[in-house]
Amino acid sequence: MKKKGMVKFQGSESKGLLNYIKFEGEYVSITRKSSRKINDIDKTGKLKVSFGLLSRDYNNVQIKIVVDKERIKKVFNFMKAEKHTHYKKFIDDLVVLKYIV
């Protein structure tokens, strides 16, 4: 995986794109806790993702949901400094998705 990029995801109720970045040796994304993809991750611990935006192939990737506010703020600030997030302001509903690859 590259240091930063985008992944496509496909859940049972949603699909879309997520920015990811390598932060402190881990690949992470930020999303809202209220998003529909969180339900899939809660049920299975996995999400179907594709690291090629043009690819039609998805892999089930194990994902850990991080809810520690300090960790979320660190990741948010890092992604914002790298200009690699679509969240412009920190909101309480954010969580970190940690990719286990």
Stockholm file with secondary structure:
# STOCKHOLM 1.0

chainA/1-101         MKKKGMVKFQGSESKGLLNYIKFEGEYVSITRKSSRKINDIDKTGKLKVSFGLLSRDYNNVQIKIVVDKERIKKVFNFMKAEKHTHYKKFIDDLVVLKYIV
#=GR chainA/1-101 SS CCSEEEEEEECSSCEEEEEEEEETTEEEEEEETTSHHHHHHHHHSEEEEESSTTCCCCEEEEEEEECCHHHHHHHHHHHHHTTCCSCCSCCTTEEEEEEEC
#=GC SS_cons         CCSEEEEEEECSSCEEEEEEEEETTEEEEEEETTSHHHHHHHHHSEEEEESSTTCCCCEEEEEEEECCHHHHHHHHHHHHHTTCCSCCSCCTTEEEEEEEC
//
